[in-house]
Structures are given as C-alpha cells and as structure tokens.
Amino acid sequence: MAFPTDLEIAQKAQLRPIAQIAQELGVDPEIIEPYGRTKAKLPISLIDDARVAKGKLILVTAVSPTPAGEGKTTTSIGLQEGLCKLGKKSVVVLREPSLGPVFGMKGGAAGGGYAQVVPMEDINLHFTGDFGAIEKANNLLAALIDNNLQNRKHSLGIDPRTISWKRVMDMNDRALRNITIGLGGTANGIPRQDGFNITPASEVMAILCLATSFEDLKKRLGDIYVGQRWDRTPVYARDLKAEAAMAILLKDAIKPNLVQTLEGNPAILHGGPFANIAQGVNSILATKMGLSLGDYVVTEGGFGADLGAEKFFDIKCRAAGLKPSAAVIVATVRALRYHGGVDVKEVNNAAPDKLKIGLANLGRHIENVGKFGVKAVVAINHFPTDTAEEIDLIKAYCKERGAEAVLAQGFAKGGDGMTDLAGAVLRVIEEGKSAFKPLYDLALPIKEKIATIAREIYRADGVDYSGDAETALRRIDKLGLSNAAVCMAKTQYSFSDNKELRAAPTGFRITVRDIEIAAGAGFVVPICGEIMRMPGLPDVPAAEHMDIDANGVISGLS
C-alpha cells in the first residue's frame, strides 16, 4: 500500500479547537483572536521577557540544500513532537509559506508525512492574511512615492532615477521583474522604470520579523530608504509620512499565529522571509511568544546553515538578545550523495563512496555552527532508500567531529520516530555546552563584515566588488549606515556564489555585484551572483496538478 500524501494525512487529522491549544499553553481563550475553529492570533502582550530569558531555544538548520529536498521543516515539527513525547512543554515556531513556491515548484512549508502543522490547506493558502497585509503596506508606500512625483505642489523633489522601492506580490511572475509604469498621459503619473519583488523579499516582511514592538515597527517603517532628491539628499518613508498608515495595515499582521501539529501540540507561525535574499527566519515576536509560553522552543532558519543559521545568529539573535541553547543540522543520505557528485536523478541509489565525499559539506556546517559558540546535533532525516552502511558512515564522521548524529523518522512515525533526536538535543542543553556569540562586531566596516562571513562561513579566498557595489558602499557610508548588519544574498546551493560548486569547495572568490539598503530592517544586502527577487514559474507549475471539488475539498496541494 502506497504511503499517503501529505495532504491526505492532513485531511484525515482530527484537529482540536484552537481554544484548547491556547488553554494548555496557559493562555485565556478569551484573549485570543480566532480565525475560524483551528487558528488564532495571539496578542503580543503575552510576551514575558523574564520567561524568554529562561527558555531554551533550539535552532534547526541544514546542509546545503539539494533539488531532492532535505526536510528541515518536517524535522523541526517532528522534534517538537518528540520533545512533547518526553514530557517537555515545547512549542515549534516557524515561518509562514509563500504562495510562490506553493504554486511553483517547491511546494508548501507545513512539514511532511506525520510531522506537519495543520490546517495544512489554510496555512499554505492565504492563512490569516499576513502576507496580504505586508503586500498592501509595501504597495501603499510605492503609491505614495509615485503620487509625490506627480504632485508638484507638495513635491519632495525625488529624483525618479534613484528610487529603489519596488512593488510586491506573493506569486512567481517573471514578467513583472522589470516594467515601465506611468504611461498613458500626464494624468497617469510620471513614466519610469519599475518592477515587482515577491512578497517574502519585501523589506516590510524583514521589518515585521525584526520588530520588537508596535512602536518599533512604526519607527522601522519610517526608516525605509526610498531614494534621493535631485540635490542628492536621502528620502525615507517618514518624509512621505507613510509609516503610520503602513503600520495601520499591519496592526493584525504583527500578531503571531497559533495553530497545532498533527499530534495536537502547539505551533506558532509568523512571517516568512526567504533566506537566499532576506534573513530567512520567523519573527522575533513569535520566537519570544514561544519562549514566554513554553520551556523549549524549536525554530528554523531557511536553506543551509551558511544562510539561514548565519542570519539567525548574526541578525535575529543579536537584535532580539536571544541566546540559542542548541542547534540541529538536518542532513539526508540523498543530499550527501548529491554533494559527493551523484546526479540528482540517481540520488535514491546507494553510493557510499560518493557519500564519503559529500560528507565534507556536513562537516563544514558543523564547524560553522560551532563558530557561533553553539553545540550542534545532526539529524539524519530518514528515507526508505537509505542504507545502513551509509547511515553508519554519517554517524562515525560526526562522532569524529564531536557531534552526535541521530536517525530522525518523524516523516513516517511522527513524534515516536523523533524521541531519540529529542533526547540528544536535551543532553546538549543540559550539559550547557553552548555559549552563543555573533560572528562579527557591528562596529566593523561593511567590507570587513562581508569579508568575515565570506572567509569564516563560505571559506572564500576573498571578495571582489563591482563598480555598482563600490558606489553603494559610498552611499551607505554617507547615510550613516556603516554599523548595519549584513544580510548576504547568494545561491543556497553552494557555499560559494556558484551553485555548481557542491560539497565544500575551496580556492574560490565571491563577487558582490551590488549592495541594497534596508535601513528599516537594520541591514544591508550584498548581492552575490544572479539572485532573483521575483522568481519565475517552472515549465510545469505545481498549480497545474491542483483541483478543488464541489464540496471544497482540495487535491494536489503539497
């Protein structure tokens, strides 16, 4: 009998009323804001800084991703189930999925198999409307910018050529990357070149995920850098008096969302920035909410540890004053075969010799997490095509590097298949071997911060800068943003900026072709290689395989 699909498993789940989930967390059901029977908003007043300081924060990260997928979200949810099986008061805190991947190629982001958050369809499709609110707030600022260009009486004198703010929508649509707006005559605006980003790449998304309060949210929105006046002075969103109206649109979106796992344990979902172009982690408020309501919080950083984990540590933890107690690095036999040189079409076939080569990728990630003072456990996300020989090779390799590797079977067995991993994580926490520290000092010049990440995390021999990047560096210095954090944008498939270099490449340099300013988020974004802020759909989009029947039952969603 074939293993059921993720959607089939989710649709058969008996979901508990969200009021019960809240009550078991110690939250009065009267103060939550229900969105139907199985999801709700949590008021940020529930955050208790004293409890946050006492809670144990566990980051789930991964090896460099492969086309076969590694199951980081599945492992995060499964670990939460395993901790609950061991009697721990645990909360899993994750990002919200973007519609782009859902209808494109990657699929949703609600976990898989018997390690999922539910209601799966709602979570993957609009959910509580947070992405829509972020999109509207972003596009309100865009409309105000173009209105100011048109309005001669109250003009700020913005030079249209310098406007860096783009519109966003939560869908993969390559035709909107570069467009011309304002055509059709003088009543329709000032013609200029523009474009769309996907919503998870919006600075408003980054700001929502880094804001520590509603007041902080509003200030950060006002700090958004828009462009320059004709006299070369900077223009910010606050100059357009945009921040209050944008904050109004985000008044509900700022509140974390409460749902549940398949086993009826609490899950908080909030925010969803991509990790190859943004910080790749859920919101500070959601993580603090989890730590306020539970003793253990499992969270994740997008893509491999060179991206999501580095940004989690250097950007989020620094901004929030969080200190992780442990990390989990997800690896699969299939991924390590691929990093060893196996073609993606052959990754389900045993290849111990190739796996030995691919282990270098895992080893580098173990070393990198250790550079932040955080002790890691390796989760071998189990697939039926794994062999005992290859699993033993991974365990022995990790042991030599001081990391315990544990078979994780959450996909097939739920919490029962994750108690070994949960036990290993608890041992790391109880031994107190983690002493978190950021990789770089914010006071360093931007170039030195970039060089530190490139050298210590990627193992690059150096960094080269294009003319555009050098111009951006001078602008950053002039704007007084040299103390900003660095949010690297590069391919997720390699430690380098060349996605073809698998495993643990050496002898390469990275090239920064431009640097974008995200002053409201508090970081700058060096662009390495060809990074798309508006992805396109594949030849055969996932949307083509979806359907909905007369009773509203969805099929084909993954």
C-alpha positions in Angstrom: 0.0 0.0 0.0 1.4 3.4 -1.0 2.3 5.9 1.7 -0.4 8.6 1.8 0.4 12.1 0.5 1.0 14.9 2.9 -2.4 16.4 2.0 -4.2 13.1 2.6 -2.6 12.8 6.0 -3.5 16.3 6.9 -7.1 16.0 5.8 -7.7 12.9 7.9 -6.4 14.6 11.1 -8.8 15.3 13.9 -8.0 18.9 14.8 -8.6 20.2 18.2 -10.3 23.5 18.8 -7.7 26.3 18.9 -9.1 27.5 22.3 -8.0 24.1 23.8 -4.4 24.6 22.4 -4.3 28.1 23.9 -5.6 26.9 27.3 -2.9 24.2 27.5 -0.3 26.9 27.0 -1.8 28.8 29.9 -3.5 31.4 27.7 -7.0 32.5 28.4 -9.1 31.6 25.3 -11.0 34.8 25.8 -8.0 36.9 24.7 -7.0 35.1 21.6 -8.4 36.2 18.2 -9.8 33.1 16.5 -9.7 32.8 12.7 -12.3 30.0 12.5 -12.1 27.0 14.7 -8.4 25.9 14.2 -6.3 29.0 14.1 -5.9 32.3 16.0 -3.9 35.4 16.6 -2.0 35.8 19.9 -1.8 39.3 21.5 1.8 40.5 21.8 1.1 41.5 25.4 1.6 37.8 26.3 5.3 38.1 25.8 7.1 37.9 29.1 10.8 38.9 29.0 11.6 37.1 32.2 10.3 33.8 30.8 12.0 34.5 27.5 15.4 34.6 29.3 14.8 31.3 31.0 13.5 29.4 27.9 15.6 27.0 25.8 15.9 28.0 22.2 16.8 25.3 19.6 17.6 26.2 16.0 17.1 23.7 13.2 19.3 24.3 10.2 20.6 22.1 7.4 23.3 21.1 5.0 23.4 23.0 1.7 20.1 22.2 0.1 19.7 20.0 -3.0 16.9 19.6 -5.6 15.9 16.4 -3.7 14.9 18.4 -0.6 16.1 17.8 3.0 13.0 18.2 5.2 14.1 20.9 7.6 10.5 21.9 8.5 9.5 18.3 8.8 12.4 17.7 11.2 11.5 20.9 13.2 7.9 19.8 13.7 9.0 16.2 14.4 11.5 17.4 17.0 8.7 19.4 18.7 6.6 16.2 18.8 9.5 14.2 20.2 10.1 16.7 23.0 6.4 16.6 23.9 6.6 12.8 23.9 9.3 13.1 26.5 7.1 15.3 28.7 8.6 18.7 27.8 6.5 21.8 27.4 7.6 22.7 23.9 6.4 25.0 21.1 7.5 24.9 17.5 7.8 28.4 15.9 8.0 28.5 12.1 7.7 30.8 9.1 4.5 31.1 7.1 4.6 29.7 3.5 4.7 31.9 0.4 2.2 31.3 -2.4 5.1 31.5 -4.9 6.6 28.1 -4.1 3.2 26.6 -3.3 2.1 27.1 -6.9 5.5 26.9 -8.4 7.9 24.0 -7.8 9.0 23.7 -4.1 5.5 23.2 -2.7 4.2 24.3 0.7 6.0 24.7 4.0 3.9 23.0 6.6 6.1 19.9 7.1 5.5 16.5 5.6 4.2 13.0 6.4 3.3 12.6 10.0 5.2 15.7 11.1 3.0 18.6 9.9 1.4 21.7 11.2 -2.4 21.9 10.4 -4.8 23.0 9.0 -2.4 22.4 6.1 -4.5 23.9 3.3 -5.2 27.1 5.2 -1.5 27.5 6.2 -0.4 27.2 2.6 -3.2 29.3 1.1 -3.5 32.8 2.5 -3.6 31.7 6.2 -4.6 34.7 8.3 -3.8 37.3 5.7 -0.4 38.4 7.0 1.3 38.2 3.5 -1.6 40.2 2.1 -1.2 42.9 4.7 2.5 43.1 4.1 1.9 43.4 0.4 -0.6 46.2 0.9 1.7 48.1 3.3 4.6 47.8 0.8 2.5 48.9 -2.1 1.0 51.8 -0.2 4.5 53.3 0.1 5.0 52.7 -3.6 1.8 54.5 -4.4 2.8 57.4 -2.1 6.1 57.7 -3.9 4.6 57.9 -7.3 1.9 60.3 -6.1 4.6 62.6 -4.8 6.3 62.6 -8.1 3.0 63.6 -9.7 2.2 66.2 -7.0 4.1 69.4 -7.9 2.6 71.4 -5.0 3.9 69.1 -2.3 6.8 67.5 -4.1 9.8 66.3 -2.1 11.9 66.7 -5.2 12.6 62.9 -5.6 14.8 62.0 -8.5 12.9 59.1 -10.1 16.1 57.5 -11.3 17.2 56.8 -7.8 14.0 55.2 -6.4 14.9 51.8 -5.1 11.5 50.8 -3.7 9.6 48.2 -5.7 6.1 46.9 -5.6 5.5 43.3 -4.4 3.1 40.4 -4.9 3.1 36.9 -3.4 3.3 35.0 -6.7 6.1 33.8 -9.0 5.7 36.1 -12.1 8.9 36.7 -14.0 7.1 39.2 -16.4 6.9 41.7 -13.6 10.6 41.8 -12.8 11.2 44.9 -15.0 8.3 47.0 -16.1 7.6 50.6 -17.2 4.9 52.5 -15.3 3.1 55.9 -15.6 2.3 55.5 -19.3 -0.9 56.8 -20.9 -0.5 60.6 -20.5 0.1 63.2 -17.8 -2.9 62.1 -15.7 -1.4 58.7 -15.1 1.8 59.5 -13.4 5.5 60.0 -14.3 6.8 57.4 -16.7 9.7 55.5 -15.1 11.2 52.0 -14.9 10.0 49.9 -12.0 9.4 46.2 -11.1 8.0 43.8 -8.6 9.6 41.6 -6.0 7.9 38.6 -4.4 6.4 39.5 -1.0 8.9 37.4 1.1 11.6 39.6 -0.4 10.0 42.8 0.8 11.8 44.9 3.4 8.4 45.2 5.1 8.5 41.5 5.6 12.0 41.8 7.1 10.9 44.7 9.3 7.8 42.8 10.6 10.1 39.9 11.5 12.6 42.1 13.3 10.3 44.4 15.1 10.2 44.1 18.9 7.0 46.1 19.5 4.4 48.0 17.6 6.3 51.2 18.3 9.5 49.7 16.9 7.6 48.5 13.9 6.4 52.0 13.1 9.9 53.5 13.6 11.4 50.9 11.3 8.8 51.6 8.6 9.7 55.3 8.8 13.4 54.4 8.3 12.9 52.7 5.0 15.2 54.3 2.4 13.4 55.3 -0.7 15.9 57.1 -2.9 17.4 60.6 -3.3 16.2 64.1 -4.1 17.6 66.0 -7.0 20.0 67.6 -4.6 21.4 64.2 -3.6 19.9 64.2 -0.1 18.2 61.0 1.1 14.4 60.4 1.2 12.9 58.0 3.7 9.4 56.7 4.1 8.9 59.1 7.1 9.5 62.0 4.7 6.4 60.8 2.8 4.5 60.5 6.2 3.9 56.8 5.2 4.9 54.9 8.4 1.6 55.4 10.4 -0.6 54.3 7.5 1.6 51.4 6.8 1.6 50.3 10.4 -2.2 50.5 10.4 -2.3 47.9 7.6 0.0 45.7 9.7 -2.0 46.1 13.0 -3.1 42.4 12.9 -0.2 41.0 10.9 2.2 41.9 13.7 0.4 39.3 16.0 1.8 35.7 15.8 -0.5 32.9 14.7 -1.3 29.9 16.8 -2.1 26.5 15.2 -1.3 22.9 16.1 0.7 19.9 14.9 -0.8 16.7 13.8 -0.4 15.4 17.3 -2.3 18.3 18.8 0.8 20.2 20.1 1.1 24.0 19.9 2.7 25.7 16.9 3.3 29.4 16.2 3.7 30.6 12.7 4.7 34.2 11.8 6.4 35.9 8.9 8.2 34.3 6.0 11.3 36.0 4.5 13.3 33.9 2.1 16.8 33.0 3.3 18.7 33.5 0.0 17.6 37.1 -0.3 16.4 38.1 3.2 17.0 36.9 6.7 15.1 33.6 6.4 13.7 33.3 9.9 10.4 33.8 11.6 9.6 36.9 13.7 11.3 38.0 16.9 7.8 38.4 18.4 6.8 34.8 17.5 10.0 33.4 19.0 9.6 35.4 22.2 6.0 34.4 22.3 7.0 30.7 22.1 9.6 31.2 24.9 7.0 33.0 27.0 4.5 30.2 26.7 6.8 27.1 26.6 10.0 25.9 28.2 11.6 24.7 24.9 11.2 26.4 21.5 12.1 24.7 18.2 12.6 27.1 15.3 14.3 27.0 12.0 16.5 29.0 9.6 15.9 28.8 5.9 18.1 26.8 3.5 21.6 25.7 4.7 23.4 26.9 7.8 25.6 29.3 5.7 22.4 31.3 5.0 19.6 30.8 7.5 21.6 29.9 10.5 24.2 32.7 10.0 21.4 35.3 9.6 19.5 33.8 12.6 22.6 34.2 14.8 24.1 37.5 13.4 20.9 39.4 12.7 17.9 38.0 14.6 19.6 36.8 17.9 21.6 40.0 18.1 18.6 42.2 17.5 16.4 40.3 20.0 19.0 39.5 22.6 18.3 35.8 22.2 20.8 33.0 23.2 20.3 29.6 21.5 20.9 26.6 23.7 21.4 24.1 20.8 21.3 23.6 17.1 20.2 20.7 14.9 21.7 20.3 11.4 19.5 18.3 9.1 21.2 16.0 6.6 19.9 13.3 4.4 21.7 10.4 2.8 20.4 11.6 -0.5 21.8 15.1 -0.1 25.2 13.8 0.8 25.3 11.5 -2.2 24.4 14.5 -4.3 27.2 16.7 -2.7 29.5 13.8 -3.5 28.8 14.1 -7.2 25.8 11.8 -7.8 23.4 13.1 -10.4 20.1 14.3 -9.0 18.3 11.5 -10.9 20.4 8.9 -9.1 20.3 10.2 -5.5 18.0 7.4 -4.4 20.6 4.7 -5.3 23.2 3.6 -2.7 26.6 5.3 -3.3 28.7 5.1 -0.1 31.9 6.2 -1.9 30.2 9.4 -3.2 28.6 10.0 0.2 32.0 10.0 1.8 32.9 12.9 -0.5 29.7 14.7 0.2 30.2 14.5 4.0 32.6 17.4 3.7 29.5 19.7 3.2 28.0 18.5 6.5 31.4 18.8 8.3 31.8 22.4 7.3 28.3 23.2 8.6 29.1 21.6 11.9 32.3 23.7 12.1 30.4 26.9 11.2 27.7 26.5 13.8 30.4 25.9 16.4 31.9 29.3 15.4 28.9 30.9 17.0 29.5 29.0 20.2 26.5 26.8 19.7 26.7 23.0 20.0 25.0 21.0 17.2 23.3 17.6 16.9 23.0 16.1 13.4 19.6 14.8 12.4 19.7 12.2 9.7 16.3 12.7 8.1 15.4 9.1 7.1 14.3 8.0 3.7 13.4 4.4 2.7 16.3 4.4 0.1 18.9 5.0 2.9 21.3 2.1 3.6 22.6 1.0 7.0 26.2 1.4 5.7 25.7 5.0 4.7 23.9 5.9 7.9 26.8 4.4 9.9 29.3 6.4 7.8 27.5 9.6 8.7 27.3 8.7 12.4 31.1 7.9 12.5 32.0 11.0 10.6 30.0 13.2 13.0 31.4 11.5 16.1 34.9 12.3 14.9 33.9 16.0 14.9 32.3 15.9 18.3 28.7 15.9 17.1 26.1 13.2 17.8 24.2 12.1 14.7 20.7 10.6 15.3 18.3 8.9 12.9 15.2 11.1 12.6 12.0 9.3 11.5 9.4 12.0 12.0 8.0 11.8 8.5 7.0 8.2 8.8 6.4 7.9 12.6 5.6 11.4 13.9 6.8 12.0 17.5 7.5 8.4 18.2 10.2 8.5 15.5 11.8 11.6 17.0 12.4 10.8 20.7 16.0 9.8 20.1 16.7 13.1 18.4 14.8 15.0 21.2 16.9 13.1 23.8 20.2 14.1 22.1 19.2 17.7 21.9 18.2 17.7 25.6 21.6 16.3 26.5 23.3 19.1 24.7 21.1 21.6 26.5 21.6 20.0 29.9 25.3 19.9 29.5 25.3 23.6 28.9 27.9 23.4 26.1 26.5 26.4 24.1 27.8 29.9 24.7 26.4 32.0 21.9 28.4 34.8 20.3 27.9 36.6 17.0 30.4 36.1 14.2 31.3 39.8 13.8 31.1 43.1 15.6 28.6 45.6 14.1 31.2 48.4 14.5 33.4 46.9 11.8 33.2 48.5 8.3 30.7 46.9 5.9 33.5 45.4 3.8 35.1 43.8 6.8 31.8 42.2 7.9 31.3 40.8 4.4 34.9 39.5 4.4 34.4 37.8 7.7 31.3 35.9 6.5 33.0 35.0 3.2 36.1 33.8 5.0 34.7 32.1 8.0 31.4 30.7 6.7 31.9 30.2 3.0 35.8 29.6 3.1 36.3 32.0 0.2 39.7 33.3 -0.6 38.4 36.9 -0.9 35.7 39.2 -2.1 35.6 41.2 -5.3 33.3 44.3 -5.8 31.7 45.6 -8.9 31.5 49.3 -9.7 27.9 49.4 -8.6 28.8 47.7 -5.3 31.6 50.3 -4.6 29.1 53.1 -5.3 26.6 51.5 -2.9 29.3 51.3 -0.2 30.0 55.0 -0.5 26.2 55.7 -0.3 25.9 53.5 2.8 28.7 55.4 4.5 27.2 58.8 3.6 23.9 57.7 5.0 25.5 56.7 8.3 24.6 53.0 7.9 28.1 51.5 8.3 27.1 49.9 11.6 24.3 47.9 9.9 24.3 44.1 9.9 25.0 42.3 6.7 22.3 40.1 5.1 24.0 38.2 2.3 22.1 37.3 -0.8 23.5 34.4 -2.7 22.7 31.0 -4.1 21.5 28.5 -1.5 23.0 25.5 -3.3 26.7 26.1 -2.6 29.0 27.7 0.0 30.2 29.8 -3.0 28.2 32.1 -5.3 28.3 29.5 -8.0 25.6 26.9 -7.5 27.5 24.3 -9.4 30.2 24.0 -6.7 28.9 21.3 -4.4 30.2 19.8 -1.2 32.8 22.0 0.5 34.6 24.0 -2.3 37.8 25.9 -1.8 40.0 28.1 -3.9 37.2 30.5 -5.0 36.4 34.1 -4.5 32.9 35.6 -4.3 31.8 38.7 -6.2 29.4 41.3 -4.8 27.7 42.9 -7.8 25.6 45.4 -5.8 24.5 46.2 -2.3 20.9 47.1 -1.4 20.0 49.2 1.5 17.3 48.0 4.0 17.7 50.8 6.6 14.4 50.0 8.3 15.4 46.4 8.8 18.8 47.5 10.0 20.9 45.7 7.5 22.4 46.0 4.0 22.1 43.3 1.4 25.2 42.4 -0.7 24.0 40.7 -3.9 26.3 37.8 -4.9 25.7 36.2 -8.3 22.3 36.1 -10.1 19.7 36.3 -7.3 16.1 36.8 -8.3 13.8 38.8 -6.0 10.9 37.8 -8.3 11.2 34.1 -9.1 9.6 32.6 -12.2 7.4 29.5 -12.6 8.9 26.2 -13.8 7.9 24.6 -17.1 5.2 22.6 -15.3 4.0 24.6 -12.3 2.5 22.7 -9.3 -0.7 24.7 -9.9 -1.4 22.5 -12.9 -1.8 19.5 -10.7 -4.3 21.0 -8.2 -8.0 20.8 -8.1 -11.0 21.5 -5.8 -14.3 19.6 -5.9 -17.9 20.7 -5.5 -17.6 20.3 -1.7 -14.5 22.5 -1.5 -12.1 19.6 -0.9 -8.6 20.4 -2.3 -6.3 17.9 -4.0 -2.8 18.1 -5.4 -1.5 20.6 -2.8 1.9 19.6 -1.4 
